[in-house]
Amino acid sequence: MRIEEVSLREVQEVWETNRRYSAASRSPEMIALVDALSKMDVGDARAIGYAEERTPNNVKLQVQKAAKLVGKNVNVVIDESQLRVMFSVMDRPARRRRART
């Protein structure tokens, strides 16, 4: 084991970077989604193309999971005619579902 001296700034930068990915799948797709969402502002929109062998619902769930990691509210829409999933960052909180009684 080798112990070396590092600056506090370096520790904070690494901690901030790792915090975004905690408890997340570290697949390259997820990392790219988290990075893209973290750079987006309210009102920005993007689209992700998917191959025919992937289901659009899986892509939609992946976008929602990445948005939750970043702490942003997104509106996700599936466009099956062009094989893409579109999403935009919203300023209002996501709607909550009421529990059935």
N, C-alpha and C positions, 0 to 999 in steps of 0.2 A: 504494500500500500504506500502511496506517495501523497503526502500532504503538502499543499502549496497555498500561497497567499493570493487572494483575489480581492477585487474592489467590491464595495457594497453595491455600487451601481450595476455591476455585472450580475450579481446575485439577484437583484430586483428585476432586471431584464429577463433573465432566464425564468424566474418565478412567474412573471406575467405571461410569458409565452406558454409555459407549461400549464398554467391555470386554465387557459382557454380549452385545452384538450383533455382535462381531467375527466375520467369516467367515460371517455368517448372511444369509439373505434378509431384506430389510427390508420385507417386505410387512406391511400392517396386521394381518393374521391372525397372522403369526409374532410380531410385537411384542406383541400382546395375549396370546398364549400364553406368551411368555417372562415378561411381567409377572405373569400369573396364577400360573405355576409358581413364580416367585421369592417370592411371598407365601404359598405353601402350606407347611404343616408336615407331618411324618410322620403318616400316618393320614388326612389330608384327601383328599377325593375330589371330582371334578368330572365333568361330562359336556358334550360338544360335539355339538350337532345338526348334521346335514349334509343338503344337498339331494340329491334322488334322482339328479341328474346327476353328483354327485361320488362317487368310490368310497370306501368306508370304509377301505380299506387306505392310501389317500393321506392321509386325515385321521390315521390311526394313526401313519404315518411322520412326519407333521408334528409331532405331539405328542412323539414320541420324539426328534426332532431338537431341539425347543425344550428338552426336559428335559436333553439332553446339553449344550446351551449354558449352562444354569443350573447344571449339575453335580448334578442330583438323579436318583435312580433312581425310575422309575415303572413301574407295572403298568397295561397298556392292554388294554381289552376292547372288542370291537365288539358292539353290540346292534342287529342288523339289523332286528328287529321294530319298534323305535321310531326307527330312523334316527338313531342317536347313537353316539358313541364315548366310553366312560367310562374315566377314569384316576385313579389314586391314587398318592401319594408313599409309597415304601417306605423302611425304614431299612436294609435289607440290600442289598448290592451285587447288580447284575444277574447272572444266571447266564451263564456263559461256555460256548460250544459247543466241544466238542473237535473238532480237525481229524481228518478221516478219513484213514486210511492205507491 
